[in-house]
């Protein structure tokens, strides 16, 4: 009986990101968040190897990214902030347009983003599916000196009632470029509010 109670307690426990301030997270928790939270899912291919993706417009991810960046800068350069105009531009975009767009961050090798033909394929062939509707991406933010992720921008309209977000992606430099990633919206609550 004690084992079952312990298992039930573990399964119903409130996740750390819902109970702790991001600055209180351990290094392990910060890494775990980007690998095992509802806002981080692998983009799978027929080859079976996943590519890290996360929903960069969700509030918990925004907070975690700022904290992760602060910690890295502190370790590498001994400062809390390093100027990067591309990162600053993305932060301004989040402040201004989070209500209009969903941003999917993907781990594409930086050298692959320098191939114009490959990036054109990514722009033309990457879609977000809502039921039978396929929504093309609106653009992207390339990686920058202090931000290794390519950030794909999709219109948010119609996602409020979706049970899942499905992305069909062309990701250059990832071996098998055609990939899918599923984000079930159940469980994407952060402090009582759905976050995507």
Secondary structure as the mmCIF struct_conf table of DSSP 4:
data_model
#
loop_
_struct_conf.conf_type_id
_struct_conf.id
_struct_conf.beg_label_comp_id
_struct_conf.beg_label_asym_id
_struct_conf.beg_label_seq_id
_struct_conf.end_label_comp_id
_struct_conf.end_label_asym_id
_struct_conf.end_label_seq_id
HELX_RH_AL_P HELX_RH_AL_P1 UNK A 2 UNK A 12
BEND BEND1 UNK A 13 UNK A 13
HELX_LH_PP_P HELX_LH_PP_P1 UNK A 14 UNK A 15
HELX_RH_AL_P HELX_RH_AL_P2 UNK A 16 UNK A 19
BEND BEND2 UNK A 20 UNK A 20
HELX_RH_3T_P HELX_RH_3T_P1 UNK A 22 UNK A 24
HELX_RH_AL_P HELX_RH_AL_P3 UNK A 27 UNK A 36
BEND BEND3 UNK A 37 UNK A 37
TURN_TY1_P TURN_TY1_P1 UNK A 38 UNK A 39
STRN STRN1 UNK A 40 UNK A 43
STRN STRN2 UNK A 44 UNK A 44
TURN_TY1_P TURN_TY1_P2 UNK A 46 UNK A 47
STRN STRN3 UNK A 51 UNK A 55
TURN_TY1_P TURN_TY1_P3 UNK A 56 UNK A 57
BEND BEND4 UNK A 58 UNK A 58
HELX_RH_AL_P HELX_RH_AL_P4 UNK A 59 UNK A 77
BEND BEND5 UNK A 78 UNK A 80
HELX_RH_AL_P HELX_RH_AL_P5 UNK A 85 UNK A 97
TURN_TY1_P TURN_TY1_P4 UNK A 98 UNK A 100
STRN STRN4 UNK A 101 UNK A 106
HELX_RH_3T_P HELX_RH_3T_P2 UNK A 110 UNK A 114
HELX_RH_AL_P HELX_RH_AL_P6 UNK A 116 UNK A 125
STRN STRN5 UNK A 127 UNK A 130
TURN_TY1_P TURN_TY1_P5 UNK A 131 UNK A 132
STRN STRN6 UNK A 133 UNK A 141
STRN STRN7 UNK A 144 UNK A 144
TURN_TY1_P TURN_TY1_P6 UNK A 145 UNK A 146
STRN STRN8 UNK A 147 UNK A 147
STRN STRN9 UNK A 150 UNK A 155
TURN_TY1_P TURN_TY1_P7 UNK A 157 UNK A 158
TURN_TY1_P TURN_TY1_P8 UNK A 160 UNK A 161
BEND BEND6 UNK A 163 UNK A 163
STRN STRN10 UNK A 164 UNK A 170
TURN_TY1_P TURN_TY1_P9 UNK A 172 UNK A 173
BEND BEND7 UNK A 174 UNK A 176
STRN STRN11 UNK A 178 UNK A 184
BEND BEND8 UNK A 185 UNK A 185
TURN_TY1_P TURN_TY1_P10 UNK A 186 UNK A 187
STRN STRN12 UNK A 189 UNK A 190
TURN_TY1_P TURN_TY1_P11 UNK A 191 UNK A 192
STRN STRN13 UNK A 193 UNK A 194
#
